[in-house]
């Protein structure tokens, strides 16, 4: 930790503990006092150098799109900058040597490398290609709902385990052609990486997913098909992508393409069941669904914070001076409830974006806006449509305040969602 990081001025105050359980349990409410301060504050994570914490909508849009900020720590001119994401994974238990997959990934690349990596897969997640997947997504949702009563005990079933979780992992595994016999293992490892666990369990899960990705690459190299990985291994693309980059891409697609959508479906279901007036609007007007998914991503989206950005020069964010090399951590859940950007931001309003409100930041902004945003929205729309059509009397099987949430400070998620069919 640098001398400047250790120093906190009177204005900055004591660094914010980003693992504080109040922030983890309800980031939408707990980050509000931080957002209302006149300046950004310093935040700390165990084993990671200090970062500025950005909570305002306009500030976060700036750092996500302004060329004075980069997502690649090595791109800061003239100084060696601590890679906060790498430090975070190391503190959580990532095995030595696996940091190269963070550096090789599409999430941590910028500039020409990012454009090259993203360009290879953008077409697979285009609105047209995602729309073509909708019949298959609907079929998977129907199959899961057919089996839902078999998992019920006294009419109660966990919707996370038996609906929200298997739907997205099935879709993404089909997209990259993971053999069906291996999918439970991929799902379990992906869930572990996102659950907030640390130590040997985390290291083992990440190492296992890397090994699975390498095995998958070998399988598709020997038996090419019509899937995305076989396409990337074709002579047309193979010299544009290293093996480490392909391993990183596969793990990124599986973890990001699976967990965010699982939690969006579960969080959205809970929000609709606890806001019956909004659910009634959706039932009365099914054309509202795309706008509803957009609003649900703003109101109860699972992404608490995005990857840190690094200042490439001395600048300011809002009224806060930021020096070259400083890391700024965007708190997306705080920005999505910012009253300066949204009218009555703590109210769920499924028609909000139909009326042309300011866009949320749940899928990011700028060059790094979520690659799979269209797919996540389509899966959530398919899941919610099928669920409430097939189970019109669906209701929570417990008091909402008794629902258990995970401890990962990055992802706001339910550990279980018991519902009565």
C-alpha positions as CSV (number, residue, x, y, z in Angstrom):
1,X,0.0,0.0,0.0
2,X,1.4,3.4,-0.9
3,X,2.0,6.2,1.5
4,X,-0.8,8.2,-0.2
5,X,-3.2,5.3,0.1
6,X,-2.5,5.0,3.8
7,X,-3.2,8.7,4.3
8,X,-6.8,9.7,4.7
9,X,-7.5,13.4,5.0
10,X,-10.0,14.9,7.3
11,X,-12.3,15.5,4.4
12,X,-12.1,11.8,3.3
13,X,-12.6,10.5,6.8
14,X,-12.2,6.8,7.8
15,X,-12.2,4.5,4.7
16,X,-15.5,2.8,4.0
17,X,-15.4,-0.9,4.8
18,X,-16.8,-2.4,1.5
19,X,-17.5,-5.7,3.3
20,X,-19.7,-4.1,6.0
21,X,-22.8,-6.2,6.4
22,X,-25.1,-3.3,6.1
23,X,-23.8,-2.6,2.6
24,X,-23.9,-6.2,1.7
25,X,-27.4,-6.8,3.0
26,X,-29.1,-3.7,1.4
27,X,-26.7,-1.8,-0.8
28,X,-29.5,0.3,-2.3
29,X,-30.3,1.9,1.1
30,X,-26.9,1.6,2.9
31,X,-24.9,3.4,0.2
32,X,-27.4,6.4,0.1
33,X,-25.6,8.4,2.8
34,X,-22.3,7.9,1.0
35,X,-23.9,9.1,-2.3
36,X,-25.3,12.2,-0.6
37,X,-21.8,13.5,0.5
38,X,-20.2,16.2,-1.5
39,X,-17.2,14.1,-2.4
40,X,-16.2,10.6,-3.1
41,X,-14.9,8.6,-0.2
42,X,-12.1,6.1,0.2
43,X,-13.1,2.4,0.4
44,X,-11.2,-0.6,1.6
45,X,-11.3,-4.3,0.9
46,X,-9.1,-6.7,2.9
47,X,-5.8,-7.3,1.1
48,X,-6.5,-4.6,-1.6
49,X,-5.1,-1.1,-1.9
50,X,-7.5,1.7,-1.2
51,X,-9.9,2.9,-3.9
52,X,-12.1,5.9,-4.4
53,X,-15.8,4.9,-4.1
54,X,-18.1,6.4,-6.8
55,X,-21.8,6.3,-6.0
56,X,-23.4,9.1,-8.1
57,X,-25.0,8.3,-11.5
58,X,-23.2,11.0,-13.4
59,X,-19.8,10.3,-11.9
60,X,-20.1,6.6,-12.8
61,X,-21.2,7.3,-16.3
62,X,-18.1,9.6,-16.6
63,X,-15.6,7.0,-15.4
64,X,-17.1,4.3,-17.5
65,X,-16.9,6.3,-20.7
66,X,-14.2,9.0,-20.3
67,X,-10.8,8.1,-22.0
68,X,-9.1,9.6,-18.9
69,X,-10.1,6.3,-17.1
70,X,-9.0,2.8,-18.1
71,X,-10.1,-0.6,-16.8
72,X,-6.5,-1.9,-17.5
73,X,-4.2,-1.0,-14.6
74,X,-1.1,-1.4,-16.9
75,X,-2.4,1.3,-19.2
76,X,-1.6,4.1,-16.8
77,X,1.4,6.0,-18.1
78,X,4.6,6.3,-16.2
79,X,3.8,4.4,-13.0
80,X,3.2,0.8,-11.8
81,X,-0.4,0.6,-10.6
82,X,-1.8,-2.1,-8.3
83,X,-4.3,-4.2,-10.1
84,X,-7.2,-4.1,-7.6
85,X,-9.2,-6.9,-9.2
86,X,-6.1,-9.1,-9.1
87,X,-5.5,-8.2,-5.5
88,X,-9.2,-9.0,-4.7
89,X,-9.0,-12.5,-6.2
90,X,-5.7,-13.2,-4.5
91,X,-7.1,-12.1,-1.2
92,X,-10.0,-14.5,-1.7
93,X,-7.8,-17.5,-2.4
94,X,-7.0,-17.6,-6.1
95,X,-4.1,-19.9,-6.7
96,X,-0.8,-18.4,-7.8
97,X,-0.4,-18.3,-11.6
98,X,-4.1,-17.8,-12.3
99,X,-3.9,-14.1,-12.4
100,X,-2.8,-14.4,-16.0
101,X,-6.4,-15.3,-16.9
102,X,-7.6,-12.0,-15.4
103,X,-5.1,-10.1,-17.5
104,X,-6.1,-12.1,-20.6
105,X,-9.9,-11.6,-20.1
106,X,-12.2,-9.4,-22.0
107,X,-13.3,-7.7,-18.8
108,X,-9.8,-6.4,-18.0
109,X,-8.7,-5.4,-21.5
110,X,-8.9,-1.9,-23.0
111,X,-8.3,-0.2,-26.2
112,X,-7.3,-2.4,-29.2
113,X,-7.1,-5.6,-27.2
114,X,-10.6,-5.1,-25.9
115,X,-12.0,-4.3,-29.3
116,X,-10.3,-7.4,-30.8
117,X,-11.6,-9.7,-28.1
118,X,-15.1,-8.2,-28.0
119,X,-15.3,-8.2,-31.8
120,X,-14.8,-11.9,-31.9
121,X,-18.0,-12.6,-29.9
122,X,-20.2,-9.6,-30.3
123,X,-22.2,-11.2,-33.1
124,X,-23.2,-14.2,-30.9
125,X,-24.9,-11.8,-28.5
126,X,-26.5,-9.4,-30.9
127,X,-30.2,-8.6,-30.6
128,X,-30.9,-10.6,-33.8
129,X,-29.1,-13.7,-32.6
130,X,-30.6,-13.5,-29.1
131,X,-34.1,-13.2,-30.5
132,X,-33.4,-16.4,-32.5
133,X,-32.6,-18.1,-29.2
134,X,-36.0,-17.2,-27.6
135,X,-37.9,-20.3,-28.7
136,X,-35.2,-22.5,-27.1
137,X,-35.2,-20.4,-23.9
138,X,-39.0,-20.7,-23.8
139,X,-38.7,-24.5,-24.2
140,X,-36.1,-24.8,-21.4
141,X,-38.3,-22.6,-19.1
142,X,-41.3,-24.8,-19.8
143,X,-39.4,-28.0,-19.1
144,X,-38.2,-26.6,-15.7
145,X,-41.7,-25.5,-14.8
146,X,-43.1,-29.0,-15.8
147,X,-40.7,-30.5,-13.2
148,X,-41.3,-27.8,-10.5
149,X,-44.1,-29.7,-8.7
150,X,-41.8,-32.7,-8.4
151,X,-39.4,-30.7,-6.2
152,X,-42.1,-29.3,-4.0
153,X,-42.5,-30.3,-0.4
154,X,-46.0,-29.5,0.9
155,X,-46.5,-27.2,-2.1
156,X,-43.3,-25.2,-1.4
157,X,-40.3,-25.1,-3.8
158,X,-37.0,-23.2,-3.9
159,X,-37.3,-21.2,-7.1
160,X,-33.5,-20.4,-7.2
161,X,-32.4,-24.0,-7.1
162,X,-35.1,-25.4,-9.4
163,X,-35.8,-22.6,-11.9
164,X,-33.7,-19.4,-11.8
165,X,-30.3,-21.2,-11.6
166,X,-30.7,-24.0,-14.2
167,X,-32.3,-21.9,-16.9
168,X,-29.3,-19.5,-17.7
169,X,-26.6,-22.2,-17.2
170,X,-28.4,-24.4,-19.7
171,X,-28.6,-21.6,-22.2
172,X,-24.9,-20.6,-21.9
173,X,-23.7,-24.2,-21.9
174,X,-25.6,-24.9,-25.1
175,X,-24.1,-21.7,-26.6
176,X,-20.6,-23.0,-26.0
177,X,-21.6,-26.7,-26.3
178,X,-20.5,-28.0,-22.9
179,X,-21.4,-31.7,-22.8
180,X,-24.6,-32.3,-20.9
181,X,-22.9,-34.7,-18.5
182,X,-20.5,-31.9,-17.4
183,X,-23.0,-29.1,-16.9
184,X,-23.8,-29.7,-13.2
185,X,-20.1,-29.4,-12.5
186,X,-19.8,-26.1,-14.5
187,X,-22.9,-24.8,-12.7
188,X,-21.5,-25.7,-9.2
189,X,-18.1,-24.1,-9.9
190,X,-19.7,-20.9,-11.3
191,X,-21.9,-20.6,-8.3
192,X,-19.0,-21.0,-6.0
193,X,-17.0,-18.3,-7.7
194,X,-19.9,-15.9,-7.2
195,X,-21.1,-16.9,-3.7
196,X,-18.5,-14.8,-1.8
197,X,-16.6,-17.8,-0.5
198,X,-12.8,-17.5,0.2
199,X,-9.8,-19.7,0.7
200,X,-9.2,-23.2,-0.7
201,X,-12.8,-23.5,-1.9
202,X,-12.5,-20.5,-4.1
203,X,-9.1,-21.4,-5.4
204,X,-10.2,-25.0,-6.2
205,X,-13.3,-23.8,-8.0
206,X,-11.4,-21.4,-10.2
207,X,-8.6,-23.9,-11.0
208,X,-11.3,-26.5,-11.8
209,X,-13.1,-24.1,-14.2
210,X,-9.8,-23.3,-15.9
211,X,-9.1,-27.0,-16.4
212,X,-12.7,-27.6,-17.6
213,X,-12.3,-24.7,-20.1
214,X,-9.0,-26.2,-21.4
215,X,-10.7,-29.6,-21.8
216,X,-13.6,-28.0,-23.6
217,X,-11.2,-26.3,-26.0
218,X,-9.5,-29.6,-26.7
219,X,-12.8,-31.3,-27.3
220,X,-14.0,-28.7,-29.8
221,X,-10.6,-28.7,-31.6
222,X,-11.0,-32.4,-32.2
223,X,-14.8,-32.4,-32.8
224,X,-15.8,-29.0,-34.2
225,X,-19.5,-28.2,-34.4
226,X,-21.7,-25.2,-34.8
227,X,-21.1,-23.6,-31.4
228,X,-19.3,-20.4,-30.5
229,X,-16.1,-22.1,-29.2
230,X,-15.7,-24.1,-32.4
231,X,-16.2,-20.9,-34.4
232,X,-13.4,-19.2,-32.4
233,X,-11.1,-22.2,-33.0
234,X,-11.7,-22.1,-36.7
235,X,-8.7,-21.1,-39.0
236,X,-10.6,-17.8,-39.6
237,X,-10.1,-16.7,-35.9
238,X,-7.6,-19.0,-34.3
239,X,-4.6,-16.7,-34.9
240,X,-6.4,-13.8,-33.3
241,X,-6.9,-15.4,-30.0
242,X,-4.3,-17.1,-27.6
243,X,-5.2,-20.2,-25.6
244,X,-5.1,-18.2,-22.4
245,X,-7.4,-15.6,-23.9
246,X,-9.9,-18.3,-25.0
247,X,-9.8,-19.9,-21.5
248,X,-10.5,-16.5,-19.9
249,X,-13.3,-15.8,-22.4
250,X,-15.0,-19.1,-21.7
251,X,-14.8,-18.6,-17.9
252,X,-16.0,-15.0,-18.2
253,X,-19.0,-16.1,-20.4
254,X,-20.0,-18.9,-18.1
255,X,-19.7,-16.9,-14.8
256,X,-21.1,-13.6,-16.1
257,X,-23.6,-15.2,-18.4
258,X,-24.9,-17.4,-15.7
259,X,-24.9,-15.8,-12.3
260,X,-26.1,-12.3,-13.2
261,X,-29.1,-13.7,-14.9
262,X,-29.9,-16.2,-12.1
263,X,-29.9,-13.4,-9.6
264,X,-31.9,-11.1,-11.9
265,X,-34.6,-13.7,-12.3
266,X,-34.8,-14.5,-8.6
267,X,-34.6,-10.8,-7.4
268,X,-37.2,-9.8,-10.0
269,X,-39.6,-12.6,-8.9
270,X,-39.4,-11.5,-5.3
271,X,-39.8,-7.8,-6.2
272,X,-43.0,-8.6,-8.3
273,X,-44.5,-10.8,-5.6
274,X,-43.9,-8.1,-3.0
275,X,-45.3,-5.4,-5.3
276,X,-48.7,-6.8,-6.4
277,X,-49.8,-3.6,-8.0
278,X,-46.9,-3.7,-10.4
279,X,-47.4,-7.4,-11.1
280,X,-51.0,-6.7,-11.9
281,X,-49.9,-4.1,-14.4
282,X,-47.7,-6.6,-16.1
283,X,-50.4,-9.2,-16.2
284,X,-52.8,-6.7,-17.7
285,X,-50.3,-5.6,-20.4
286,X,-47.8,-8.2,-21.4
287,X,-46.2,-5.7,-23.9
288,X,-44.8,-4.0,-20.8
289,X,-42.4,-6.9,-20.2
290,X,-39.2,-5.5,-21.9
291,X,-39.6,-2.3,-19.9
292,X,-40.4,-4.2,-16.8
293,X,-37.1,-6.2,-17.0
294,X,-35.2,-3.0,-17.6
295,X,-36.8,-1.4,-14.5
296,X,-36.2,-4.5,-12.4
297,X,-32.5,-4.4,-13.4
298,X,-32.4,-0.9,-12.0
299,X,-34.5,-1.4,-9.0
300,X,-33.2,-4.8,-7.7
301,X,-30.4,-5.7,-10.1
302,X,-27.7,-8.1,-8.7
303,X,-24.7,-6.0,-9.7
304,X,-23.6,-4.0,-6.7
305,X,-20.3,-2.8,-8.1
306,X,-18.4,-2.8,-11.4
307,X,-14.7,-3.3,-12.0
308,X,-12.5,-0.5,-10.8
309,X,-11.2,2.1,-13.3
310,X,-7.8,3.8,-13.1
311,X,-7.2,7.5,-13.8
312,X,-4.6,7.9,-16.6
313,X,-3.9,11.5,-15.6
314,X,-4.6,13.9,-12.8
315,X,-8.3,14.8,-13.0
316,X,-11.5,15.2,-11.0
317,X,-14.6,13.2,-10.5
318,X,-17.4,15.5,-9.4
319,X,-15.7,17.7,-6.8
320,X,-13.1,15.1,-5.9
321,X,-9.5,15.5,-7.1
322,X,-8.2,12.2,-8.5
323,X,-4.5,11.6,-9.2
324,X,-3.1,9.5,-12.1
325,X,-3.1,5.8,-11.1
326,X,-5.9,6.2,-8.5
327,X,-8.5,3.5,-8.7
328,X,-12.2,4.4,-8.7
329,X,-14.8,1.8,-7.8
330,X,-18.3,2.3,-9.3
331,X,-21.1,1.3,-7.0
332,X,-23.8,0.6,-9.5
333,X,-26.6,-0.1,-7.1
334,X,-26.2,3.3,-5.5
335,X,-26.2,5.0,-8.9
336,X,-29.4,3.2,-9.9
337,X,-31.2,4.8,-6.9
338,X,-29.7,8.3,-7.4
339,X,-32.5,10.9,-7.1
340,X,-30.5,13.2,-9.3
341,X,-31.0,10.7,-12.2
342,X,-34.4,9.1,-11.4
343,X,-37.7,10.4,-10.2
344,X,-38.7,8.7,-7.0
345,X,-35.9,6.2,-7.4
346,X,-36.8,3.9,-4.5
347,X,-40.2,3.1,-6.1
348,X,-40.6,0.1,-8.5
349,X,-42.2,1.5,-11.6
350,X,-42.4,-1.0,-14.5
351,X,-43.4,1.7,-16.9
352,X,-40.5,4.0,-16.1
353,X,-38.4,3.4,-19.2
354,X,-41.4,3.2,-21.5
355,X,-41.8,6.9,-20.7
356,X,-38.1,7.6,-21.6
357,X,-36.5,7.9,-18.2
358,X,-32.7,8.2,-17.7
359,X,-31.1,4.8,-18.4
360,X,-29.8,2.7,-15.5
361,X,-26.2,1.4,-15.2
362,X,-27.1,-2.2,-14.2
363,X,-25.4,-3.4,-17.4
364,X,-22.6,-0.8,-17.3
365,X,-22.0,2.0,-19.8
366,X,-19.6,2.8,-22.6
367,X,-17.2,0.4,-24.3
368,X,-17.5,-2.2,-21.4
369,X,-21.3,-2.3,-21.3
370,X,-22.2,-5.9,-20.6
371,X,-21.7,-8.0,-23.7
372,X,-24.5,-10.4,-22.7
373,X,-27.1,-7.7,-21.8
374,X,-29.5,-8.6,-24.6
375,X,-29.3,-12.3,-23.6
376,X,-29.8,-11.6,-19.9
377,X,-32.9,-9.4,-20.7
378,X,-34.3,-12.0,-23.0
379,X,-33.8,-14.8,-20.5
380,X,-35.4,-12.8,-17.7
381,X,-38.3,-11.9,-19.8
382,X,-38.9,-15.5,-20.9
383,X,-38.5,-16.7,-17.3
384,X,-40.9,-14.2,-15.8
385,X,-43.5,-14.6,-18.6
386,X,-43.5,-18.4,-18.3
387,X,-43.5,-18.4,-14.5
388,X,-46.4,-16.1,-13.9
389,X,-48.4,-17.6,-16.8
390,X,-48.0,-21.1,-15.6
391,X,-48.3,-20.4,-11.9
392,X,-50.8,-17.5,-11.6
393,X,-51.3,-18.1,-7.8
394,X,-47.6,-18.0,-7.1
395,X,-46.7,-16.5,-3.7
396,X,-43.8,-16.3,-1.3
397,X,-43.7,-19.1,1.3
398,X,-42.1,-16.9,3.9
399,X,-42.1,-13.4,5.2
400,X,-39.9,-11.3,2.8
401,X,-37.8,-10.1,5.7
402,X,-36.9,-13.7,6.5
403,X,-35.4,-14.4,3.0
404,X,-31.7,-15.2,3.2
405,X,-29.2,-13.3,1.0
406,X,-25.7,-14.2,0.1
407,X,-22.6,-12.5,1.6
408,X,-20.8,-11.6,-1.6
409,X,-20.4,-7.8,-1.6
410,X,-20.3,-7.7,-5.4
411,X,-23.5,-9.6,-6.1
412,X,-26.8,-8.9,-4.4
413,X,-28.5,-12.2,-4.4
414,X,-30.9,-14.6,-2.7
415,X,-29.6,-17.8,-1.3
416,X,-33.0,-19.3,-1.8
417,X,-36.5,-18.2,-2.8
418,X,-39.1,-20.5,-1.3
419,X,-42.5,-20.0,-3.0
420,X,-45.8,-21.7,-2.8
421,X,-47.2,-23.1,-6.0
